[in-house]
Structure formats: C-alpha cells, structure tokens
Amino acid sequence: MKEALLKDIQPEVRKFLARHTDLKSAQTKVLITTTAFNVEGLEEENCKAIINLKKVNDIRFVNKFQEAVNEKLPNGGVYIGFIETQEQRRHRLLRKFVPGFAHLYFIFDFIFKRVFPKLPFFKKLYFFVTNGRNRVMSKAEALGRLASCGFKIVDVKVIGNYTYFAGRKERQPYFDLNPSYGPLFTMNRVGKDGKMIQVYKFRTMYPYAEYLQEYIYDQNKLASGGKFRG
C-alpha cells in the first residue's frame, strides 16, 4: 500500500523523504488526505513518522490537521508535507496565461484566495465557495503554523514548484484559539505592576510569523537575543 502511494513521486522528493524517515519501516505512515479523521485512525504505538502527499493548500483546517499529527507521534517523531507558496503560485499563474490577462487573473486570485480569508464577512463567503481548497499561503505562514503545532522545523527544500518541509515533534501544540491572522490583532504585553495586558496592533508581518523566531535564529546563526553567535 505504501509503495503504491509513493511510486509516482519524483526521485528528488523520494530522496527528501528518505533523508528524514525510513520509508521501509512499518512505523512510517504515508497518507494522501486533507482531513484529520484519516490521521486520527492511525495507531499511536506503531507510528514514528507521518508523510502527507496532499499539499497543505488543500487542507481546510490546517492547524487541526497538524495537531492530530502531533498527537499520533512520539517526541522526536517526524512529520513531512509540502505547500505551494504564495510566490510559487504567482510564478505558476503568470506562466500559465498570456501576458496582461495573467496579471489580471493573478490580482483577482490573490484578493479572493489571500485577502478574503482574513476578513470576517468575506471569510465565510470564501470557505463556502472553495471549502478551503487551493488557498494561497505564504511560506512564513505555513512554517509558522507547523511550529505553532509543536514541531521544530528541521528541513525545507524547494522541489519543482513546491516547498517540502520536515518537522520533528518537540512538544504539544499551543492550541492558539486567537492566532494573529487578520490585519488587526492582539498581543500579550507586560503592563503596570507586571500585569499581563493585551494590546492591539496592525499587522506588519505574515500570519503565524511570531512562531518562527527559533527557526529564524537557527537559519541565520543568531543567538537568542538576535545577535550573531560568536
């Protein structure tokens, strides 16, 4: 069954999977799914790695899906998936159509599939029409969601027009019910006498980017304070 799911993947993708998992092991599970239901059916005691060959863009409840993956894996367990990033989508669409029309299509696509999901009223319309399939998502948001769900990002690689990622479970998810997703969001800050307060801010960063601090430090060889390591 596993080999049947893997037989049509590109050799470079197979190499990426094999670098982080034992593809021959019965404890490595390969799925092609967009629902957490199919993850929840896995046996925890026989699961050390989960590979999903369905792109993240087609998963409506991304965090719930990745939280289910986290629950099935032991600490140190590996989760691998892939995404078409916002930039990769732009390049694909601009190559797909004739010049002029391609840019008009891209603008409409960006507004409907990137802007609408962030606005309360239009968000309902967007999910009603698309059911969350083929959404536009930046690389930062995809990796930030992964980190928020308890995974340390251990590898990211562009293969073809997709970005593949490998995450290692390090803790439980944050289960953030109010992530900073829209144009206006709240953040916890220390107020008078050490009391925690919430402050409102206009977005200047990608959604879920606040969960990527450790990854950014690792990628740029920075110490925890943000300076280069000596």
N, CA, C and O of each residue as an XYZ file, in Angstrom:
920
protein
N       0.835     -1.207      0.000
C       0.000      0.000      0.000
C       0.869      1.256      0.000
O       0.622      2.185     -0.768
N       1.905      1.282      0.878
C       2.782      2.435      0.958
C       3.510      2.659     -0.358
O       3.583      3.788     -0.842
N       4.049      1.590     -0.942
C       4.775      1.707     -2.205
C       3.862      2.185     -3.323
O       4.297      2.909     -4.219
N       2.599      1.782     -3.271
C       1.642      2.224     -4.287
C       1.457      3.737     -4.216
O       1.297      4.395     -5.244
N       1.480      4.291     -2.994
C       1.322      5.735     -2.824
C       2.584      6.491     -3.228
O       2.517      7.645     -3.650
N       3.735      5.832     -3.097
C       5.000      6.501     -3.363
C       5.513      6.306     -4.784
O       6.463      6.975     -5.190
N       4.912      5.415     -5.536
C       5.502      5.008     -6.820
C       5.591      6.134     -7.840
O       6.499      6.129     -8.672
N       4.676      7.097     -7.803
C       4.646      8.143     -8.821
C       5.343      9.436     -8.411
O       5.329     10.403     -9.172
N       5.950      9.478     -7.231
C       6.592     10.717     -6.794
C       7.943     10.878     -7.475
O       8.559      9.898     -7.895
N       8.394     12.117     -7.580
C       9.671     12.407     -8.218
C      10.829     11.812     -7.411
O      10.743     11.715     -6.186
N      11.908     11.414     -8.085
C      13.078     10.876     -7.374
C      13.626     11.834     -6.322
O      14.053     11.403     -5.251
N      13.615     13.144     -6.624
C      14.142     14.110     -5.662
C      13.261     14.203     -4.422
O      13.754     14.423     -3.316
N      11.949     14.033     -4.615
C      11.038     14.022     -3.471
C      11.297     12.784     -2.622
O      11.332     12.868     -1.394
N      11.480     11.634     -3.269
C      11.759     10.403     -2.541
C      13.048     10.539     -1.722
O      13.119     10.070     -0.586
N      14.062     11.183     -2.305
C      15.312     11.398     -1.575
C      15.080     12.249     -0.331
O      15.645     11.985      0.731
N      14.235     13.277     -0.477
C      13.932     14.145      0.667
C      13.233     13.344      1.767
O      13.566     13.476      2.945
N      12.270     12.520      1.377
C      11.556     11.699      2.358
C      12.507     10.720      3.038
O      12.468     10.551      4.256
N      13.360     10.077      2.243
C      14.275      9.072      2.787
C      15.334      9.690      3.694
O      15.873      9.012      4.569
N      15.637     10.977      3.493
C      16.627     11.656      4.331
C      16.134     11.785      5.765
O      16.930     11.823      6.703
N      14.814     11.853      5.928
C      14.262     12.108      7.261
C      13.456     10.948      7.846
O      13.111     10.968      9.027
N      13.157      9.947      7.035
C      12.374      8.809      7.522
C      12.906      7.520      6.910
O      13.636      7.536      5.918
N      12.527      6.413      7.521
C      12.812      5.086      6.967
C      11.571      4.662      6.187
O      10.578      4.225      6.770
N      11.637      4.796      4.867
C      10.460      4.526      4.051
C      10.033      3.058      4.085
O       8.887      2.738      3.770
N      10.946      2.168      4.466
C      10.619      0.750      4.505
C       9.992      0.332      5.842
O       9.438     -0.761      5.960
N      10.082      1.196      6.825
C       9.571      0.860      8.155
C       8.050      0.887      8.201
O       7.413      1.750      7.597
N       7.482     -0.064      8.920
C       6.030     -0.092      9.115
C       5.572      1.061      9.996
O       4.381      1.368     10.052
N       6.510      1.699     10.683
C       6.173      2.823     11.563
C       6.199      4.167     10.825
O       5.956      5.216     11.421
N       6.492      4.118      9.536
C       6.390      5.311      8.691
C       5.093      5.234      7.909
O       4.921      4.345      7.076
N       4.185      6.153      8.169
C       2.867      6.140      7.549
C       2.801      7.166      6.421
O       3.220      8.312      6.590
N       2.277      6.752      5.278
C       2.124      7.639      4.127
C       0.645      7.838      3.842
O      -0.100      6.875      3.659
N       0.229      9.106      3.806
C      -1.170      9.447      3.578
C      -1.301     10.391      2.387
O      -0.358     11.098      2.032
N      -2.474     10.390      1.781
C      -2.855     11.421      0.804
C      -4.232     11.890      1.244
O      -5.249     11.365      0.791
N      -4.260     12.877      2.125
C      -5.524     13.257      2.752
C      -5.553     14.730      3.126
O      -4.511     15.361      3.300
N      -6.761     15.268      3.247
C      -6.939     16.659      3.685
C      -7.692     16.734      5.012
O      -7.987     17.831      5.485
N      -8.004     15.596      5.619
C      -8.811     15.604      6.836
C      -8.072     14.970      8.012
O      -7.328     14.004      7.847
N      -8.288     15.525      9.191
C      -7.682     14.976     10.402
C      -8.240     13.600     10.722
O      -7.593     12.816     11.416
N      -9.428     13.298     10.227
C     -10.067     11.998     10.501
C      -9.158     10.837     10.102
O      -9.050      9.847     10.826
N      -8.507     10.966      8.947
C      -7.637      9.887      8.475
C      -6.352      9.773      9.289
O      -5.732      8.710      9.325
N      -5.953     10.850      9.935
C      -4.796     10.807     10.825
C      -5.188     10.163     12.152
O      -4.437      9.365     12.713
N      -6.359     10.516     12.640
C      -6.821     10.009     13.933
C      -7.001      8.503     13.937
O      -7.009      7.891     15.005
N      -7.145      7.890     12.770
C      -7.308      6.440     12.690
C      -6.013      5.665     12.799
O      -6.040      4.436     12.868
N      -4.861      6.358     12.816
C      -3.576      5.677     12.930
C      -3.345      5.189     14.355
O      -3.834      5.796     15.308
N      -2.603      4.097     14.503
C      -2.267      3.557     15.826
C      -1.011      4.252     16.346
O       0.042      4.201     15.710
N      -1.125      4.891     17.487
C      -0.026      5.672     18.038
C       1.218      4.825     18.290
O       2.332      5.270     18.014
N       1.042      3.602     18.813
C       2.186      2.778     19.183
C       2.958      2.270     17.961
O       4.058      1.734     18.097
N       2.386      2.437     16.787
C       3.046      1.947     15.570
C       3.272      3.087     14.581
O       3.125      2.919     13.370
N       3.635      4.257     15.128
C       3.730      5.449     14.281
C       4.898      6.324     14.749
O       4.845      6.911     15.830
N       5.947      6.405     13.932
C       7.084      7.253     14.254
C       7.304      8.356     13.213
O       8.058      9.300     13.448
N       6.644      8.226     12.077
C       6.751      9.258     11.041
C       5.459      9.266     10.233
O       4.885      8.217      9.940
N       5.013     10.469      9.879
C       3.813     10.628      9.057
C       4.161     11.525      7.874
O       4.639     12.647      8.043
N       3.912     11.007      6.677
C       4.126     11.753      5.441
C       2.770     11.983      4.792
O       2.008     11.039      4.582
N       2.470     13.229      4.476
C       1.218     13.526      3.768
C       1.543     14.050      2.376
O       2.202     15.080      2.232
N       1.077     13.336      1.350
C       1.359     13.694     -0.037
C       0.255     14.540     -0.654
O       0.152     14.635     -1.877
N      -0.570     15.152      0.186
C      -1.564     16.128     -0.260
C      -1.080     17.498      0.190
O      -0.712     17.676      1.351
N      -1.078     18.463     -0.716
C      -0.495     19.761     -0.362
C      -1.306     20.469      0.713
O      -2.529     20.343      0.778
N      -0.612     21.205      1.541
C      -1.216     21.912      2.667
C      -2.287     22.884      2.188
O      -3.261     23.124      2.901
N      -2.124     23.444      0.998
C      -3.084     24.419      0.467
C      -4.498     23.861      0.378
O      -5.457     24.633      0.383
N      -4.654     22.542      0.296
C      -5.977     21.934      0.145
C      -6.588     21.474      1.467
O      -7.691     20.929      1.487
N      -5.871     21.694      2.571
C      -6.384     21.303      3.886
C      -7.129     22.489      4.487
O      -6.529     23.534      4.742
N      -8.431     22.337      4.715
C      -9.212     23.470      5.218
C      -8.807     23.832      6.642
O      -8.539     24.999      6.929
N      -8.759     22.860      7.522
C      -8.420     23.113      8.929
C      -6.974     22.669      9.155
O      -6.711     21.599      9.704
N      -6.048     23.519      8.716
C      -4.632     23.151      8.720
C      -4.133     22.853     10.128
O      -3.493     21.825     10.355
N      -4.419     23.738     11.070
C      -3.909     23.527     12.430
C      -4.503     22.283     13.077
O      -3.785     21.528     13.732
N      -5.792     22.058     12.904
C      -6.410     20.862     13.476
C      -5.785     19.597     12.880
O      -5.590     18.603     13.581
N      -5.477     19.644     11.594
C      -4.830     18.506     10.941
C      -3.460     18.251     11.562
O      -3.130     17.115     11.905
N      -2.667     19.305     11.705
C      -1.314     19.146     12.227
C      -1.304     18.855     13.722
O      -0.373     18.225     14.223
N      -2.322     19.302     14.431
C      -2.451     18.928     15.844
C      -2.741     17.435     15.972
O      -2.259     16.780     16.896
N      -3.531     16.900     15.039
C      -3.817     15.455     15.038
C      -2.548     14.666     14.740
O      -2.320     13.613     15.335
N      -1.720     15.165     13.822
C      -0.444     14.525     13.526
C       0.442     14.524     14.770
O       1.052     13.510     15.110
N       0.504     15.668     15.439
C       1.297     15.791     16.660
C       0.868     14.766     17.702
O       1.707     14.149     18.359
N      -0.436     14.587     17.848
C      -0.952     13.662     18.861
C      -0.543     12.223     18.580
O      -0.329     11.452     19.515
N      -0.431     11.847     17.311
C      -0.112     10.470     16.958
C       1.378     10.148     17.049
O       1.759      8.982     17.154
N       2.215     11.176     17.011
C       3.656     10.950     17.000
C       4.265     11.020     18.395
O       3.796     11.790     19.233
N       5.301     10.228     18.657
C       6.044     10.384     19.919
C       6.969     11.586     19.802
O       7.171     12.104     18.704
N       7.535     12.037     20.918
C       8.532     13.096     20.854
C       9.683     12.622     19.973
O      10.180     11.508     20.136
N      10.095     13.458     19.056
C      11.130     13.069     18.100
C      10.568     12.512     16.810
O      11.309     12.310     15.848
N       9.253     12.257     16.772
C       8.617     11.756     15.561
C       8.629     12.807     14.460
O       8.677     14.006     14.738
N       8.586     12.358     13.215
C       8.759     13.255     12.062
C       7.465     13.386     11.258
O       6.766     12.404     11.007
N       7.173     14.605     10.868
C       6.034     14.905     10.002
C       6.556     15.626      8.763
O       7.282     16.614      8.873
N       6.183     15.126      7.583
C       6.631     15.718      6.320
C       5.421     16.066      5.463
O       4.495     15.266      5.329
N       5.434     17.247      4.892
C       4.364     17.686      3.994
C       4.924     18.657      2.974
O       6.138     18.840      2.891
N       4.058     19.276      2.201
C       4.531     20.245      1.210
C       3.458     21.272      0.915
O       2.277     21.062      1.196
N       3.887     22.385      0.345
C       2.997     23.506      0.064
C       3.418     24.185     -1.229
O       4.596     24.193     -1.588
N       2.445     24.752     -1.921
C       2.755     25.692     -2.985
C       2.700     27.073     -2.339
O       1.626     27.536     -1.954
N       3.838     27.724     -2.220
C       3.872     29.015     -1.548
C       3.237     30.097     -2.403
O       2.994     29.913     -3.596
N       2.977     31.219     -1.771
C       2.378     32.364     -2.467
C       3.226     32.774     -3.666
O       2.690     33.062     -4.736
N       4.547     32.804     -3.494
C       5.435     33.195     -4.586
C       5.448     32.142     -5.694
O       5.448     32.483     -6.877
N       5.460     30.875     -5.316
C       5.437     29.803     -6.321
C       4.129     29.819     -7.103
O       4.115     29.538     -8.301
N       3.040     30.146     -6.431
C       1.744     30.242     -7.102
C       1.743     31.397     -8.106
O       1.221     31.271     -9.213
N       2.328     32.507     -7.707
C       2.396     33.661     -8.594
C       3.140     33.312     -9.877
O       2.676     33.623    -10.974
N       4.297     32.664     -9.737
C       5.077     32.277    -10.918
C       4.285     31.314    -11.805
O       4.315     31.430    -13.031
N       3.583     30.373    -11.193
C       2.811     29.395    -11.978
C       1.699     30.075    -12.768
O       1.508     29.792    -13.951
N       0.968     30.972    -12.112
C      -0.146     31.629    -12.786
C       0.322     32.568    -13.901
O      -0.310     32.656    -14.954
N       1.431     33.265    -13.662
C       1.925     34.194    -14.678
C       2.479     33.454    -15.894
O       2.505     33.996    -16.998
N       2.921     32.209    -15.685
C       3.378     31.399    -16.822
C       2.224     30.716    -17.540
O       2.329     30.374    -18.718
N       1.131     30.521    -16.828
C       0.011     29.737    -17.360
C      -0.796     30.488    -18.407
O      -1.270     29.898    -19.377
N      -0.951     31.801    -18.204
C      -1.797     32.594    -19.089
C      -0.980     33.592    -19.905
O       0.191     33.841    -19.617
N      -1.614     34.154    -20.919
C      -0.939     35.140    -21.778
C      -0.683     36.408    -20.979
O      -1.445     36.728    -20.068
N       0.393     37.144    -21.312
C       0.694     38.404    -20.599
C      -0.506     39.353    -20.628
O      -1.279     39.361    -21.586
N      -0.647     40.126    -19.602
C      -1.796     41.029    -19.496
C      -2.924     40.338    -18.764
O      -3.273     40.726    -17.650
N      -3.502     39.309    -19.383
C      -4.571     38.562    -18.728
C      -4.033     37.835    -17.503
O      -4.724     37.710    -16.492
N      -2.792     37.356    -17.600
C      -2.185     36.632    -16.482
C      -2.120     37.503    -15.236
O      -2.401     37.034    -14.132
N      -1.749     38.775    -15.409
C      -1.646     39.673    -14.253
C      -3.028     40.002    -13.678
O      -3.184     40.087    -12.460
N      -4.017     40.185    -14.531
C      -5.380     40.434    -14.047
C      -5.895     39.227    -13.276
O      -6.505     39.377    -12.217
N      -5.652     38.034    -13.805
C      -6.086     36.808    -13.134
C      -5.389     36.665    -11.787
O      -6.004     36.289    -10.790
N      -4.083     36.973    -11.776
C      -3.323     36.857    -10.539
C      -3.857     37.804     -9.470
O      -3.961     37.417     -8.307
N      -4.197     39.036     -9.841
C      -4.732     40.004     -8.876
C      -6.055     39.521     -8.303
O      -6.271     39.591     -7.093
N      -6.943     39.030     -9.165
C      -8.218     38.505     -8.697
C      -7.999     37.301     -7.786
O      -8.620     37.195     -6.729
N      -7.124     36.405     -8.197
C      -6.832     35.205     -7.413
C      -6.281     35.578     -6.037
O      -6.663     34.982     -5.030
N      -5.382     36.568     -5.996
C      -4.772     36.991     -4.737
C      -5.821     37.587     -3.801
O      -5.850     37.270     -2.612
N      -6.675     38.447     -4.336
C      -7.695     39.084     -3.492
C      -8.667     38.054     -2.947
O      -8.986     38.061     -1.758
N      -9.139     37.165     -3.818
C     -10.161     36.200     -3.390
C      -9.601     35.123     -2.467
O     -10.260     34.737     -1.502
N      -8.392     34.633     -2.748
C      -7.866     33.498     -2.003
C      -6.833     33.860     -0.950
O      -6.405     33.001     -0.179
N      -6.427     35.130     -0.910
C      -5.477     35.548      0.119
C      -6.060     36.607      1.043
O      -5.892     36.543      2.261
N      -6.749     37.587      0.452
C      -7.284     38.685      1.263
C      -8.619     38.301      1.908
O      -8.820     38.530      3.101
N      -9.525     37.720      1.125
C     -10.864     37.379      1.640
C     -10.821     36.511      2.901
O     -11.573     36.785      3.837
N      -9.963     35.465      2.968
C      -9.954     34.627      4.170
C      -9.560     35.360      5.445
O      -9.751     34.829      6.539
N      -9.009     36.580      5.328
C      -8.593     37.338      6.503
C      -9.664     38.301      7.004
O      -9.523     38.882      8.081
N     -10.734     38.474      6.228
C     -11.778     39.441      6.584
C     -13.038     38.700      7.018
O     -13.523     37.840      6.283
N     -13.582     39.016      8.203
C     -14.682     38.239      8.795
C     -15.827     37.899      7.847
O     -16.179     36.727      7.718
N     -16.419     38.892      7.180
C     -17.570     38.613      6.318
C     -17.155     37.813      5.089
O     -17.780     36.805      4.760
N     -16.102     38.262      4.410
C     -15.659     37.615      3.171
C     -15.068     36.227      3.443
O     -15.065     35.362      2.567
N     -14.574     36.029      4.652
C     -14.026     34.712      5.015
C     -15.088     33.630      4.877
O     -14.804     32.549      4.362
N     -16.313     33.907      5.332
C     -17.398     32.933      5.216
C     -17.726     32.652      3.758
O     -17.962     31.506      3.376
N     -17.741     33.709      2.943
C     -18.014     33.541      1.522
C     -16.927     32.699      0.864
O     -17.214     31.806      0.067
N     -15.691     32.990      1.203
C     -14.564     32.267      0.609
C     -14.647     30.771      0.904
O     -14.524     29.951     -0.005
N     -14.856     30.416      2.167
C     -14.897     28.994      2.530
C     -16.153     28.309      2.003
O     -16.144     27.105      1.744
N     -17.236     29.074      1.842
C     -18.451     28.492      1.264
C     -18.212     28.099     -0.195
O     -18.661     27.045     -0.646
N     -17.504     28.955     -0.922
C     -17.265     28.707     -2.346
C     -16.181     27.658     -2.569
O     -16.322     26.797     -3.437
N     -15.107     27.722     -1.798
C     -13.939     26.874     -2.066
C     -13.805     25.673     -1.141
O     -13.075     24.730     -1.446
N     -14.514     25.703      0.000
C     -14.339     24.686      1.044
C     -12.881     24.613      1.510
O     -12.424     23.586      2.012
N     -12.172     25.715      1.332
C     -10.797     25.798      1.811
C      -9.761     25.186      0.893
O      -8.589     25.114      1.262
N     -10.152     24.742     -0.289
C      -9.203     24.095     -1.199
C      -8.411     25.132     -1.994
O      -8.920     26.191     -2.361
N      -7.152     24.790     -2.246
C      -6.271     25.582     -3.107
C      -6.107     27.013     -2.605
O      -6.073     27.954     -3.398
N      -6.007     27.173     -1.295
C      -5.847     28.514     -0.739
C      -4.432     29.032     -0.973
O      -3.502     28.257     -1.193
N      -4.287     30.335     -0.924
C      -2.973     30.961     -1.068
C      -2.357     31.076      0.324
O      -2.994     31.565      1.257
N      -1.121     30.625      0.452
C      -0.465     30.664      1.757
C       1.018     30.963      1.568
O       1.674     30.361      0.717
N       1.533     31.871      2.345
C       2.956     32.202      2.256
C       3.783     31.102      2.927
O       3.273     30.318      3.728
N       5.042     31.068      2.587
C       5.966     30.124      3.227
C       6.039     30.385      4.728
O       6.058     29.448      5.526
N       6.082     31.662      5.108
C       6.175     32.014      6.524
C       4.956     31.529      7.296
O       5.087     31.022      8.410
N       3.766     31.682      6.709
C       2.567     31.226      7.398
C       2.557     29.708      7.544
O       2.226     29.184      8.608
N       2.922     29.004      6.474
C       2.914     27.538      6.527
C       3.880     27.017      7.585
O       3.532     26.122      8.355
N       5.088     27.570      7.627
C       6.066     27.121      8.622
C       5.682     27.587     10.019
O       5.930     26.884     10.999
N       5.071     28.779     10.118
C       4.621     29.264     11.418
C       3.523     28.392     11.998
O       3.512     28.124     13.199
N       2.605     27.950     11.161
C       1.558     27.031     11.610
C       2.176     25.729     12.100
O       1.767     25.182     13.124
N       3.173     25.234     11.354
C       3.848     23.997     11.749
C       4.491     24.143     13.120
O       4.345     23.270     13.975
N       5.202     25.245     13.331
C       5.851     25.483     14.621
C       4.830     25.638     15.743
O       5.057     25.159     16.854
N       3.703     26.304     15.462
C       2.681     26.504     16.489
C       2.038     25.186     16.901
O       1.462     25.079     17.983
N       2.140     24.183     16.033
C       1.552     22.872     16.332
C       2.546     21.921     16.980
O       2.300     20.717     17.047
N       3.677     22.457     17.460
C       4.593     21.657     18.268
C       5.760     21.037     17.539
O       6.428     20.164     18.092
N       6.032     21.462     16.301
C       7.109     20.862     15.519
C       8.289     21.813     15.352
O       8.111     23.004     15.096
N       9.485     21.277     15.497
C      10.703     22.024     15.172
C      10.983     21.803     13.688
O      11.003     20.664     13.222
N      11.195     22.871     12.958
C      11.437     22.782     11.520
C      12.879     22.337     11.304
O      13.810     23.068     11.639
N      13.069     21.146     10.747
C      14.421     20.598     10.583
C      14.918     20.678      9.144
O      16.124     20.601      8.909
N      14.015     20.829      8.178
C      14.464     20.912      6.796
C      13.364     21.520      5.926
O      12.181     21.239      6.118
N      13.766     22.352      4.971
C      12.856     22.949      3.994
C      13.564     22.909      2.648
O      14.709     23.347      2.537
N      12.894     22.389      1.626
C      13.534     22.262      0.322
C      12.524     22.508     -0.794
O      11.416     21.972     -0.769
N      12.912     23.315     -1.763
C      12.083     23.560     -2.946
C      12.363     22.461     -3.967
O      13.507     22.249     -4.369
N      11.315     21.774     -4.377
C      11.416     20.735     -5.401
C      10.325     21.008     -6.429
O       9.136     20.961     -6.113
N      10.739     21.295     -7.663
C       9.763     21.675     -8.670
C       9.101     22.983     -8.278
O       9.782     23.960     -7.966
N       7.781     23.005     -8.294
C       7.065     24.227     -7.927
C       6.469     24.129     -6.525
O       5.532     24.854     -6.191
N       7.016     23.230     -5.705
C       6.508     23.066     -4.345
C       7.641     23.206     -3.336
O       8.815     23.028     -3.663
N       7.260     23.527     -2.103
C       8.206     23.610     -0.994
C       7.887     22.500     -0.001
O       6.804     22.467      0.583
N       8.830     21.603      0.182
C       8.660     20.477      1.106
C       9.277     20.836      2.455
O      10.286     21.538      2.525
N       8.656     20.345      3.517
C       9.170     20.616      4.866
C       9.182     19.335      5.692
O       8.370     18.432      5.485
N      10.113     19.278      6.624
C      10.176     18.178      7.585
C      10.200     18.794      8.981
O      11.023     19.662      9.270
N       9.294     18.340      9.839
C       9.224     18.840     11.208
C       9.376     17.710     12.200
O       8.892     16.603     11.965
N      10.044     17.978     13.302
C      10.231     16.980     14.358
C       9.434     17.396     15.592
O       9.576     18.521     16.072
N       8.601     16.501     16.102
C       7.783     16.832     17.267
C       8.663     17.068     18.483
O       9.492     16.233     18.847
N       8.460     18.242     19.110
C       9.227     18.572     20.313
C       8.347     18.849     21.520
O       8.821     18.794     22.655
N       7.082     19.143     21.293
C       6.190     19.494     22.402
C       4.751     19.393     21.924
O       4.484     19.049     20.772
N       3.822     19.701     22.836
C       2.410     19.761     22.488
C       2.121     21.054     21.714
O       2.855     22.030     21.868
N       1.080     21.082     20.896
C       0.718     22.323     20.195
C       0.311     23.411     21.182
O      -0.031     23.127     22.330
N       0.351     24.654     20.723
C      -0.090     25.765     21.556
C      -1.611     25.852     21.620
O      -2.161     26.458     22.538
N      -2.286     25.250     20.652
C      -3.752     25.321     20.582
C      -4.225     26.769     20.678
O      -5.130     27.092     21.447
N      -3.606     27.620     19.895
C      -3.936     29.045     19.905
C      -5.289     29.267     19.240
O      -5.440     29.063     18.035
N      -6.273     29.687     20.035
C      -7.614     29.905     19.503
C      -7.772     31.270     18.847
O      -8.744     31.512     18.132
N      -6.819     32.156     19.090
C      -6.892     33.502     18.507
C      -5.556     33.880     17.886
O      -4.900     34.809     18.357
N      -5.143     33.180     16.843
C      -3.860     33.495     16.211
C      -3.903     34.850     15.534
O      -4.971     35.337     15.163
N      -2.735     35.457     15.377
C      -2.670     36.775     14.740
C      -2.787     36.601     13.232
O      -1.776     36.554     12.532
N      -4.017     36.504     12.727
C      -4.229     36.193     11.319
C      -4.725     37.385     10.503
O      -4.337     37.551      9.346
N      -5.564     38.199     11.090
C      -6.166     39.308     10.357
C      -5.296     40.543     10.347
O      -4.191     40.520     10.889
N      -5.776     41.643      9.731
C      -4.996     42.887      9.652
C      -4.832     43.570     11.008
O      -3.881     44.326     11.205
N      -5.750     43.313     11.948
C      -5.662     43.857     13.299
C      -5.659     42.695     14.279
O      -6.543     41.840     14.229
N      -4.683     42.652     15.163
C      -4.590     41.517     16.074
C      -4.114     41.972     17.446
O      -3.661     43.104     17.611
N      -4.220     41.077     18.435
C      -3.806     41.390     19.799
C      -2.556     40.608     20.167
O      -2.345     39.491     19.694
N      -1.735     41.203     21.012
C      -0.551     40.542     21.532
C      -0.476     40.777     23.028
O      -0.872     41.837     23.511
N       0.023     39.806     23.758
C       0.193     39.934     25.200
C       1.440     40.757     25.506
O       2.499     40.542     24.916
N       1.304     41.694     26.427
C       2.420     42.526     26.850
C       2.356     42.713     28.373
O       1.294     42.585     28.982
N       3.496     43.013     28.962
C       3.559     43.244     30.410
C       3.206     44.701     30.682
O       3.847     45.613     30.158
N       2.165     44.915     31.520
C       1.724     46.259     31.845
C       2.196     46.711     33.219
O       3.197     46.219     33.741
N       1.472     47.640     33.785
C       1.825     48.203     35.086
C       1.816     47.122     36.167
O       0.933     46.266     36.207
N       2.826     47.186     37.045
C       2.964     46.240     38.166
C       3.095     44.794     37.678
O       2.750     43.863     38.404
N       3.590     44.605     36.457
C       3.815     43.256     35.947
C       2.569     42.540     35.466
O       2.622     41.356     35.133
N       1.460     43.237     35.425
C       0.212     42.622     34.992
C       0.198     42.448     33.479
O       0.555     43.364     32.738
N      -0.220     41.256     33.018
C      -0.297     40.999     31.588
C      -1.519     41.701     30.989
O      -2.631     41.600     31.508
N      -1.284     42.401     29.903
C      -2.370     43.096     29.214
C      -2.333     42.724     27.727
O      -1.337     42.191     27.238
N      -3.409     43.006     27.028
C      -3.454     42.787     25.588
C      -3.431     44.134     24.882
O      -4.160     45.056     25.247
N      -2.585     44.233     23.866
C      -2.517     45.455     23.076
C      -2.885     45.119     21.632
O      -2.604     44.026     21.141
N      -3.515     46.074     20.969
C      -3.916     45.881     19.575
C      -2.836     46.439     18.650
O      -2.266     47.501     18.900
N      -2.571     45.695     17.577
C      -1.549     46.121     16.625
C      -2.043     45.863     15.201
O      -2.798     44.923     14.949
N      -1.598     46.724     14.274
C      -1.842     46.454     12.867
C      -0.752     45.502     12.375
O       0.411     45.609     12.764
N      -1.151     44.575     11.517
C      -0.215     43.561     11.057
C       0.890     44.170     10.203
O       0.631     44.924      9.265
N       2.125     43.828     10.548
C       3.285     44.202      9.736
C       4.096     42.962      9.374
O       5.168     43.072      8.779
N       3.589     41.782      9.732
C       4.303     40.544      9.438
C       3.303     39.503      8.940
O       2.092     39.707      9.019
N       3.816     38.393      8.431
C       2.951     37.332      7.950
C       2.198     36.675      9.103
O       2.700     36.653     10.227
N       1.001     36.138      8.848
C       0.292     35.382      9.885
C       1.167     34.241     10.402
O       1.850     33.573      9.627
N       1.141     34.028     11.705
C       1.866     32.949     12.395
C       3.384     33.163     12.404
O       4.125     32.289     12.855
N       3.850     34.311     11.914
C       5.291     34.545     11.877
C       5.883     34.619     13.285
O       7.079     34.395     13.470
N       5.046     34.934     14.275
C       5.563     35.041     15.640
C       6.074     33.713     16.182
O       6.801     33.688     17.175
N       5.698     32.601     15.533
C       6.154     31.279     15.986
C       7.471     30.863     15.339
O       7.982     29.780     15.626
N       8.027     31.703     14.475
C       9.208     31.321     13.699
C      10.513     31.874     14.257
O      11.553     31.764     13.607
N      10.479     32.461     15.438
C      11.680     33.099     15.969
C      12.845     32.114     16.078
O      13.959     32.418     15.652
N      12.587     30.944     16.645
C      13.655     29.952     16.806
C      14.219     29.523     15.450
O      15.431     29.388     15.288
N      13.326     29.312     14.479
C      13.756     28.896     13.148
C      14.613     29.972     12.489
O      15.631     29.667     11.866
N      14.203     31.220     12.625
C      14.962     32.328     12.042
C      16.331     32.449     12.697
O      17.330     32.684     12.017
N      16.378     32.287     14.024
C      17.664     32.329     14.722
C      18.582     31.220     14.210
O      19.764     31.451     13.956
N      18.023     30.000     14.060
C      18.832     28.869     13.593
C      19.339     29.091     12.170
O      20.500     28.816     11.869
N      18.460     29.592     11.293
C      18.832     29.782      9.892
C      19.899     30.863      9.723
O      20.735     30.776      8.823
N      19.873     31.873     10.579
C      20.799     32.992     10.451
C      21.935     32.961     11.465
O      22.709     33.910     11.591
N      22.016     31.816     12.203
C      23.077     31.638     13.203
C      23.080     32.775     14.217
O      24.123     33.353     14.523
N      21.884     33.087     14.735
C      21.743     34.150     15.711
C      21.606     33.580     17.111
O      21.086     32.478     17.292
N      22.068     34.323     18.096
C      21.841     33.962     19.486
C      20.414     34.366     19.856
O      19.735     35.036     19.078
N      19.961     33.957     21.047
C      18.586     34.206     21.445
C      18.248     35.685     21.498
O      17.077     36.045     21.384
N      19.236     36.551     21.667
C      18.987     37.976     21.710
C      18.896     38.624     20.350
O      18.583     39.809     20.238
N      19.174     37.839     19.296
C      19.058     38.366     17.946
C      20.393     38.743     17.317
O      20.431     39.129     16.149
N      21.496     38.638     18.072
C      22.824     38.969     17.530
C      23.477     37.710     16.972
O      23.117     36.594     17.347
N      24.441     37.899     16.071
C      25.152     36.757     15.514
C      25.944     36.055     16.593
O      26.558     36.694     17.447
N      25.924     34.727     16.546
C      26.699     33.951     17.516
C      28.185     34.189     17.308
O      28.657     34.314     16.178
N      28.913     34.250     18.416
C      30.341     34.466     18.323
C      31.103     33.227     17.908
O      32.328     33.267     17.788
